[in-house]
Amino acid sequence: MPFGVSALAIFAAACHRRAMTEPNKAAAASAGDDFLNLHDGEVAVPPPAQFDASLYYIGRIRTPWQSREQCPKNPRESNAVCTVELDPRWTQGLNGLETVSHVLLLYWMDRTRRDLVLQVPRHYGEQRGTFALRSPARPNPIAVSVAQLVRIEANALYVVGIDCLDNTPLLDIKPYFASTDSIPDAVVGWHARRGR
């Protein structure tokens, strides 16, 4: 399906609360995913009654992955060249980005739960708080990846280092600054103790 302006509507909280609070169950079911179900050890809480802010989807990310099981566990596990399709109205905002080697991509994981406070990731098998994990299931399902910028063609960025489903909404693009964004001695204690 071609990228269109209709997919990039302004999301006013009053009009689109259901779309932003409920995961795309039909898409998940058709892909065979069961991550919308509550699993052993997971705890859900009711969401707040109203939003504090609204968002624009500034584009869509095109990847080869149609289900969560197909997605890499993290962006470094794949060398697939994916396409970031920016809404044409924002094309001028890419001016100067062609000089950078890596970009920070922020995207909206629109096909996940938003009510989990405790989770048990399959590849760890231990209960952790949502904010101690990089799981897509979170109150505001914002994901971030540092992706290698391969090239830019018009309003399309070709990148390596994405771990999301095809047609994932894009929230923002920022240049990656190794001088300020990289902290080599940062530690996630529970992860380090597992020897990973």
MIDOSE-1310 file (N, C-alpha, C; in nm, 2 decimals, decimal comma, always signed):
residues 196
mpfg	+0,08/-0,12/+0,00/+0,00/+0,00/+0,00/+0,09/+0,12/+0,00; +0,07/+0,22/-0,09/+0,15/+0,33/-0,10/+0,14/+0,42/+0,02; +0,24/+0,49/+0,05/+0,24/+0,58/+0,17/+0,16/+0,70/+0,13; +0,06/+0,74/+0,22/-0,02/+0,85/+0,18/-0,04/+0,95/+0,30
vsal	-0,09/+1,06/+0,26/-0,11/+1,17/+0,36/-0,22/+1,12/+0,46; -0,32/+1,04/+0,41/-0,43/+1,00/+0,50/-0,37/+0,92/+0,62; -0,26/+0,85/+0,60/-0,20/+0,77/+0,71/-0,13/+0,86/+0,81; -0,12/+0,99/+0,78/-0,04/+1,08/+0,87/-0,13/+1,19/+0,93
aifa	-0,25/+1,15/+0,96/-0,34/+1,25/+1,02/-0,29/+1,30/+1,16; -0,33/+1,42/+1,19/-0,30/+1,46/+1,33/-0,39/+1,39/+1,43; -0,33/+1,33/+1,53/-0,41/+1,25/+1,63/-0,45/+1,34/+1,74; -0,57/+1,39/+1,74/-0,63/+1,46/+1,85/-0,68/+1,36/+1,95
aach	-0,65/+1,39/+2,08/-0,68/+1,29/+2,18/-0,83/+1,25/+2,18; -0,91/+1,35/+2,17/-1,06/+1,32/+2,18/-1,11/+1,23/+2,07; -1,05/+1,25/+1,95/-1,10/+1,17/+1,83/-1,03/+1,03/+1,82; -0,91/+1,02/+1,87/-0,83/+0,90/+1,85/-0,79/+0,83/+1,97
rram	-0,86/+0,84/+2,08/-0,82/+0,78/+2,21/-0,81/+0,63/+2,19; -0,92/+0,57/+2,12/-0,92/+0,42/+2,11/-0,81/+0,38/+2,02; -0,77/+0,45/+1,92/-0,67/+0,41/+1,83/-0,53/+0,41/+1,90; -0,51/+0,50/+1,99/-0,38/+0,51/+2,06/-0,37/+0,43/+2,19
tepn	-0,49/+0,38/+2,24/-0,48/+0,31/+2,36/-0,50/+0,16/+2,34; -0,56/+0,12/+2,23/-0,58/-0,02/+2,20/-0,49/-0,07/+2,09; -0,42/-0,18/+2,12/-0,33/-0,24/+2,01/-0,41/-0,28/+1,89; -0,34/-0,29/+1,78/-0,41/-0,34/+1,66/-0,43/-0,49/+1,67
kaaa	-0,54/-0,53/+1,73/-0,56/-0,67/+1,75/-0,58/-0,75/+1,63; -0,65/-0,69/+1,53/-0,67/-0,77/+1,40/-0,54/-0,80/+1,33; -0,45/-0,70/+1,33/-0,32/-0,72/+1,26/-0,24/-0,82/+1,34; -0,25/-0,82/+1,47/-0,17/-0,92/+1,55/-0,23/-1,06/+1,53
asag	-0,36/-1,07/+1,53/-0,42/-1,20/+1,51/-0,39/-1,26/+1,38; -0,39/-1,17/+1,27/-0,36/-1,22/+1,14/-0,22/-1,26/+1,12; -0,13/-1,20/+1,20/+0,01/-1,24/+1,20/+0,05/-1,36/+1,29; -0,05/-1,41/+1,37/-0,03/-1,52/+1,45/+0,04/-1,49/+1,58
ddfl	+0,05/-1,36/+1,62/+0,11/-1,32/+1,75/+0,02/-1,34/+1,86; +0,07/-1,38/+1,98/-0,01/-1,39/+2,10/+0,04/-1,29/+2,21; +0,12/-1,19/+2,17/+0,17/-1,11/+2,27/+0,07/-1,01/+2,34; -0,05/-1,01/+2,28/-0,15/-0,93/+2,34/-0,22/-1,00/+2,46
nlhd	-0,19/-1,13/+2,48/-0,25/-1,21/+2,59/-0,16/-1,18/+2,71; -0,22/-1,19/+2,83/-0,15/-1,18/+2,95/-0,08/-1,31/+2,99; +0,05/-1,32/+3,00/+0,12/-1,44/+3,03/+0,15/-1,46/+3,18; +0,19/-1,58/+3,22/+0,23/-1,60/+3,36/+0,33/-1,51/+3,40
geva	+0,31/-1,45/+3,52/+0,41/-1,35/+3,58/+0,39/-1,21/+3,53; +0,30/-1,18/+3,43/+0,28/-1,05/+3,39/+0,17/-0,98/+3,47; +0,18/-0,85/+3,49/+0,08/-0,78/+3,57/+0,04/-0,66/+3,48; -0,09/-0,64/+3,47/-0,14/-0,52/+3,39/-0,21/-0,43/+3,49
vppp	-0,21/-0,30/+3,46/-0,27/-0,20/+3,54/-0,36/-0,11/+3,44; -0,47/-0,05/+3,49/-0,56/+0,03/+3,41/-0,48/+0,15/+3,36; -0,50/+0,20/+3,24/-0,44/+0,32/+3,19/-0,50/+0,44/+3,25; -0,44/+0,56/+3,24/-0,50/+0,68/+3,29/-0,62/+0,71/+3,21
aqfd	-0,71/+0,80/+3,26/-0,84/+0,82/+3,20/-0,83/+0,91/+3,07; -0,72/+0,99/+3,06/-0,71/+1,08/+2,95/-0,56/+1,10/+2,91; -0,54/+1,16/+2,79/-0,40/+1,18/+2,74/-0,35/+1,32/+2,80; -0,22/+1,33/+2,80/-0,15/+1,46/+2,83/-0,11/+1,53/+2,71
asly	-0,09/+1,45/+2,59/-0,04/+1,51/+2,47/-0,09/+1,44/+2,35; -0,07/+1,50/+2,23/-0,10/+1,44/+2,11/+0,03/+1,43/+2,02; +0,03/+1,34/+1,92/+0,14/+1,32/+1,84/+0,11/+1,33/+1,69; +0,21/+1,36/+1,61/+0,20/+1,34/+1,46/+0,28/+1,22/+1,43
yigr	+0,23/+1,13/+1,34/+0,31/+1,03/+1,28/+0,38/+1,10/+1,16; +0,51/+1,11/+1,16/+0,57/+1,18/+1,05/+0,61/+1,09/+0,93; +0,59/+0,96/+0,95/+0,62/+0,87/+0,84/+0,59/+0,73/+0,88; +0,64/+0,63/+0,80/+0,62/+0,49/+0,83/+0,76/+0,42/+0,81
irtp	+0,78/+0,32/+0,88/+0,90/+0,24/+0,86/+0,87/+0,11/+0,80; +0,93/+0,08/+0,68/+0,91/-0,04/+0,61/+1,02/-0,14/+0,64; +0,98/-0,26/+0,69/+1,07/-0,37/+0,72/+1,02/-0,50/+0,66; +1,11/-0,60/+0,66/+1,06/-0,73/+0,61/+0,98/-0,82/+0,71
wqsr	+0,96/-0,76/+0,83/+0,90/-0,84/+0,94/+0,75/-0,82/+0,96; +0,67/-0,92/+0,95/+0,52/-0,91/+0,96/+0,47/-0,95/+1,10; +0,55/-1,02/+1,18/+0,51/-1,07/+1,31/+0,62/-1,04/+1,41; +0,58/-1,04/+1,54/+0,68/-1,01/+1,64/+0,79/-1,12/+1,65
eqcp	+0,74/-1,24/+1,62/+0,84/-1,35/+1,62/+0,95/-1,34/+1,52; +0,91/-1,28/+1,40/+1,01/-1,26/+1,30/+1,11/-1,14/+1,33; +1,07/-1,05/+1,41/+1,16/-0,93/+1,44/+1,28/-0,98/+1,52; +1,39/-0,91/+1,49/+1,51/-0,94/+1,57/+1,49/-0,89/+1,71
knpr	+1,55/-0,95/+1,81/+1,53/-0,91/+1,95/+1,59/-0,77/+1,98; +1,69/-0,73/+1,90/+1,74/-0,59/+1,91/+1,79/-0,55/+1,78; +1,80/-0,42/+1,75/+1,84/-0,37/+1,62/+1,97/-0,42/+1,57; +2,06/-0,46/+1,66/+2,20/-0,51/+1,61/+2,20/-0,65/+1,55
esna	+2,08/-0,72/+1,57/+2,08/-0,86/+1,52/+2,05/-0,87/+1,37; +2,02/-0,76/+1,30/+1,99/-0,77/+1,16/+2,07/-0,67/+1,08; +2,10/-0,72/+0,96/+2,17/-0,64/+0,86/+2,07/-0,59/+0,75; +1,94/-0,62/+0,77/+1,84/-0,58/+0,67/+1,84/-0,43/+0,64
vctv	+1,84/-0,39/+0,52/+1,82/-0,25/+0,48/+1,67/-0,22/+0,48; +1,63/-0,14/+0,57/+1,49/-0,10/+0,58/+1,47/+0,04/+0,53; +1,35/+0,08/+0,50/+1,31/+0,21/+0,45/+1,23/+0,29/+0,54; +1,27/+0,41/+0,57/+1,20/+0,50/+0,65/+1,13/+0,60/+0,55
eldp	+1,00/+0,59/+0,54/+0,92/+0,67/+0,44/+0,87/+0,79/+0,52; +0,93/+0,91/+0,49/+0,89/+1,03/+0,56/+0,77/+1,09/+0,48; +0,67/+1,15/+0,56/+0,57/+1,22/+0,49/+0,64/+1,33/+0,41; +0,60/+1,34/+0,28/+0,67/+1,44/+0,19/+0,67/+1,58/+0,24
rwtq	+0,57/+1,62/+0,32/+0,57/+1,76/+0,38/+0,70/+1,79/+0,46; +0,76/+1,68/+0,52/+0,88/+1,70/+0,60/+1,01/+1,68/+0,53; +1,01/+1,66/+0,40/+1,13/+1,63/+0,32/+1,24/+1,74/+0,34; +1,21/+1,87/+0,34/+1,31/+1,97/+0,36/+1,38/+1,96/+0,50
glng	+1,31/+1,89/+0,59/+1,37/+1,87/+0,72/+1,49/+1,78/+0,72; +1,51/+1,71/+0,61/+1,62/+1,62/+0,59/+1,75/+1,69/+0,55; +1,74/+1,81/+0,52/+1,86/+1,89/+0,47/+1,97/+1,88/+0,57; +2,08/+1,83/+0,52/+2,20/+1,82/+0,61/+2,22/+1,68/+0,67
letv	+2,11/+1,60/+0,67/+2,11/+1,47/+0,73/+2,20/+1,38/+0,65; +2,22/+1,40/+0,52/+2,29/+1,32/+0,43/+2,44/+1,31/+0,48; +2,48/+1,40/+0,56/+2,62/+1,40/+0,61/+2,65/+1,32/+0,73; +2,54/+1,26/+0,79/+2,56/+1,18/+0,91/+2,57/+1,03/+0,88
shvl	+2,64/+0,96/+0,97/+2,65/+0,82/+0,94/+2,54/+0,74/+1,01; +2,49/+0,79/+1,13/+2,39/+0,72/+1,20/+2,28/+0,81/+1,25; +2,16/+0,76/+1,26/+2,05/+0,84/+1,30/+1,98/+0,77/+1,42; +1,92/+0,85/+1,51/+1,83/+0,80/+1,61/+1,69/+0,81/+1,56
llyw	+1,62/+0,69/+1,55/+1,48/+0,69/+1,51/+1,40/+0,66/+1,63; +1,29/+0,74/+1,64/+1,19/+0,71/+1,75/+1,07/+0,67/+1,68; +1,01/+0,56/+1,72/+0,89/+0,51/+1,65/+0,79/+0,46/+1,75; +0,66/+0,44/+1,71/+0,55/+0,41/+1,79/+0,51/+0,26/+1,77
mdrt	+0,53/+0,18/+1,87/+0,50/+0,04/+1,86/+0,35/+0,02/+1,87; +0,28/+0,04/+1,76/+0,13/+0,05/+1,76/+0,06/-0,08/+1,78; +0,13/-0,20/+1,78/+0,06/-0,33/+1,79/+0,11/-0,40/+1,92; +0,11/-0,33/+2,03/+0,15/-0,40/+2,15/+0,06/-0,35/+2,27
rrdl	+0,07/-0,42/+2,38/+0,00/-0,38/+2,50/+0,05/-0,25/+2,56; -0,03/-0,18/+2,63/+0,01/-0,05/+2,69/-0,02/-0,05/+2,84; -0,05/-0,17/+2,90/-0,09/-0,17/+3,04/-0,01/-0,26/+3,13; +0,10/-0,31/+3,08/+0,19/-0,40/+3,16/+0,28/-0,32/+3,25
vlqv	+0,28/-0,36/+3,38/+0,37/-0,30/+3,47/+0,48/-0,40/+3,51; +0,45/-0,53/+3,51/+0,55/-0,63/+3,52/+0,54/-0,73/+3,40; +0,66/-0,77/+3,35/+0,67/-0,85/+3,23/+0,76/-0,97/+3,25; +0,75/-1,07/+3,17/+0,84/-1,19/+3,17/+0,88/-1,21/+3,03
prhy	+0,99/-1,14/+2,98/+1,03/-1,16/+2,84/+1,07/-1,31/+2,82; +1,03/-1,36/+2,70/+1,05/-1,50/+2,67/+1,20/-1,54/+2,67; +1,28/-1,45/+2,62/+1,42/-1,48/+2,61/+1,50/-1,47/+2,74; +1,44/-1,41/+2,84/+1,50/-1,40/+2,98/+1,43/-1,50/+3,08
geqr	+1,29/-1,50/+3,07/+1,22/-1,59/+3,16/+1,21/-1,55/+3,30; +1,25/-1,42/+3,33/+1,24/-1,37/+3,47/+1,16/-1,24/+3,47; +1,08/-1,23/+3,58/+0,99/-1,11/+3,59/+1,08/-0,98/+3,61; +1,04/-0,88/+3,54/+1,11/-0,75/+3,56/+1,00/-0,64/+3,54
gtfa	+1,03/-0,53/+3,60/+0,94/-0,41/+3,58/+0,95/-0,36/+3,44; +0,85/-0,31/+3,38/+0,85/-0,25/+3,25/+0,96/-0,16/+3,22; +0,99/-0,07/+3,32/+1,09/+0,03/+3,30/+1,23/-0,02/+3,31; +1,25/-0,15/+3,35/+1,38/-0,21/+3,35/+1,41/-0,29/+3,22
lrsp	+1,31/-0,28/+3,13/+1,32/-0,36/+3,01/+1,31/-0,27/+2,88; +1,35/-0,32/+2,77/+1,34/-0,25/+2,64/+1,22/-0,31/+2,56; +1,13/-0,38/+2,63/+1,01/-0,44/+2,57/+0,93/-0,33/+2,50; +0,86/-0,37/+2,39/+0,77/-0,27/+2,32/+0,65/-0,24/+2,41
arpn	+0,61/-0,33/+2,50/+0,49/-0,32/+2,58/+0,52/-0,22/+2,69; +0,47/-0,10/+2,68/+0,49/+0,01/+2,78/+0,38/+0,11/+2,77; +0,36/+0,19/+2,88/+0,25/+0,29/+2,87/+0,24/+0,37/+2,75; +0,36/+0,43/+2,71/+0,37/+0,50/+2,58/+0,47/+0,42/+2,50
piav	+0,43/+0,34/+2,40/+0,51/+0,24/+2,33/+0,61/+0,31/+2,23; +0,70/+0,39/+2,29/+0,80/+0,46/+2,21/+0,92/+0,37/+2,21; +0,97/+0,34/+2,09/+1,10/+0,27/+2,07/+1,20/+0,36/+2,01; +1,33/+0,33/+2,04/+1,44/+0,40/+1,98/+1,54/+0,31/+1,93
svaq	+1,60/+0,34/+1,81/+1,70/+0,26/+1,75/+1,81/+0,36/+1,70; +1,94/+0,32/+1,71/+2,04/+0,39/+1,65/+2,07/+0,31/+1,52; +2,04/+0,37/+1,41/+2,04/+0,30/+1,28/+2,15/+0,37/+1,19; +2,22/+0,28/+1,11/+2,32/+0,33/+1,02/+2,24/+0,39/+0,90
lvri	+2,28/+0,51/+0,86/+2,21/+0,57/+0,74/+2,29/+0,53/+0,62; +2,23/+0,45/+0,53/+2,29/+0,41/+0,41/+2,28/+0,51/+0,30; +2,16/+0,57/+0,28/+2,15/+0,67/+0,18/+2,01/+0,74/+0,20; +1,99/+0,85/+0,14/+1,86/+0,92/+0,13/+1,82/+0,94/-0,01
eana	+1,70/+0,91/-0,04/+1,65/+0,94/-0,18/+1,51/+1,01/-0,16; +1,51/+1,14/-0,20/+1,39/+1,22/-0,18/+1,34/+1,21/-0,03; +1,23/+1,16/+0,00/+1,17/+1,15/+0,13/+1,19/+1,02/+0,20; +1,28/+0,93/+0,14/+1,31/+0,80/+0,19/+1,45/+0,78/+0,24
lyvv	+1,46/+0,73/+0,37/+1,59/+0,70/+0,42/+1,61/+0,55/+0,42; +1,72/+0,50/+0,38/+1,75/+0,36/+0,38/+1,85/+0,34/+0,49; +1,81/+0,25/+0,59/+1,89/+0,24/+0,71/+1,91/+0,09/+0,75; +2,01/+0,06/+0,83/+2,03/-0,07/+0,88/+2,03/-0,05/+1,04
gidc	+1,96/-0,14/+1,11/+1,96/-0,13/+1,25/+1,82/-0,10/+1,31; +1,72/-0,17/+1,25/+1,58/-0,15/+1,30/+1,53/-0,28/+1,35; +1,43/-0,28/+1,44/+1,38/-0,41/+1,50/+1,23/-0,40/+1,51; +1,16/-0,33/+1,42/+1,02/-0,32/+1,43/+0,94/-0,38/+1,32
ldnt	+0,81/-0,40/+1,34/+0,72/-0,46/+1,24/+0,71/-0,36/+1,12; +0,68/-0,42/+1,00/+0,65/-0,34/+0,89/+0,54/-0,25/+0,91; +0,55/-0,13/+0,85/+0,45/-0,02/+0,86/+0,44/+0,04/+1,00; +0,54/+0,04/+1,08/+0,54/+0,10/+1,21/+0,55/+0,25/+1,20
plld	+0,46/+0,32/+1,27/+0,46/+0,47/+1,26/+0,59/+0,53/+1,32; +0,64/+0,63/+1,24/+0,76/+0,71/+1,28/+0,73/+0,83/+1,36; +0,80/+0,86/+1,47/+0,78/+0,98/+1,55/+0,88/+1,09/+1,53; +1,01/+1,05/+1,51/+1,11/+1,15/+1,50/+1,24/+1,09/+1,44
ikpy	+1,32/+1,18/+1,39/+1,46/+1,14/+1,34/+1,55/+1,24/+1,39; +1,66/+1,20/+1,45/+1,76/+1,29/+1,51/+1,90/+1,23/+1,47; +2,00/+1,32/+1,44/+2,13/+1,27/+1,42/+2,19/+1,21/+1,55; +2,27/+1,10/+1,53/+2,33/+1,04/+1,64/+2,47/+1,10/+1,66
fast	+2,49/+1,15/+1,78/+2,62/+1,21/+1,82/+2,70/+1,11/+1,91; +2,80/+1,05/+1,86/+2,88/+0,96/+1,94/+2,94/+1,03/+2,06; +2,97/+1,16/+2,05/+3,04/+1,23/+2,15/+2,94/+1,25/+2,27; +2,81/+1,26/+2,25/+2,72/+1,28/+2,36/+2,62/+1,17/+2,39
dsip	+2,59/+1,09/+2,28/+2,49/+0,98/+2,30/+2,55/+0,85/+2,34; +2,68/+0,83/+2,33/+2,75/+0,70/+2,37/+2,81/+0,71/+2,51; +2,77/+0,61/+2,59/+2,83/+0,60/+2,73/+2,88/+0,46/+2,74; +3,01/+0,43/+2,70/+3,06/+0,29/+2,69/+3,06/+0,22/+2,82
davv	+3,07/+0,29/+2,94/+3,07/+0,22/+3,07/+2,94/+0,21/+3,13; +2,83/+0,24/+3,06/+2,69/+0,23/+3,12/+2,66/+0,08/+3,15; +2,59/+0,05/+3,26/+2,56/-0,09/+3,30/+2,42/-0,11/+3,32; +2,36/-0,22/+3,28/+2,23/-0,27/+3,32/+2,26/-0,39/+3,41
gwha	+2,26/-0,37/+3,54/+2,31/-0,47/+3,63/+2,25/-0,61/+3,62; +2,11/-0,62/+3,61/+2,06/-0,76/+3,59/+2,10/-0,83/+3,46; +2,12/-0,75/+3,36/+2,16/-0,80/+3,23/+2,30/-0,85/+3,24; +2,39/-0,77/+3,30/+2,53/-0,80/+3,31/+2,55/-0,93/+3,39
rrgr	+2,47/-0,94/+3,50/+2,48/-1,06/+3,58/+2,44/-1,19/+3,51; +2,37/-1,18/+3,40/+2,33/-1,30/+3,33/+2,44/-1,34/+3,23; +2,55/-1,25/+3,22/+2,66/-1,29/+3,13/+2,63/-1,26/+2,99; +2,54/-1,18/+2,96/+2,50/-1,15/+2,82/+2,57/-1,03/+2,77
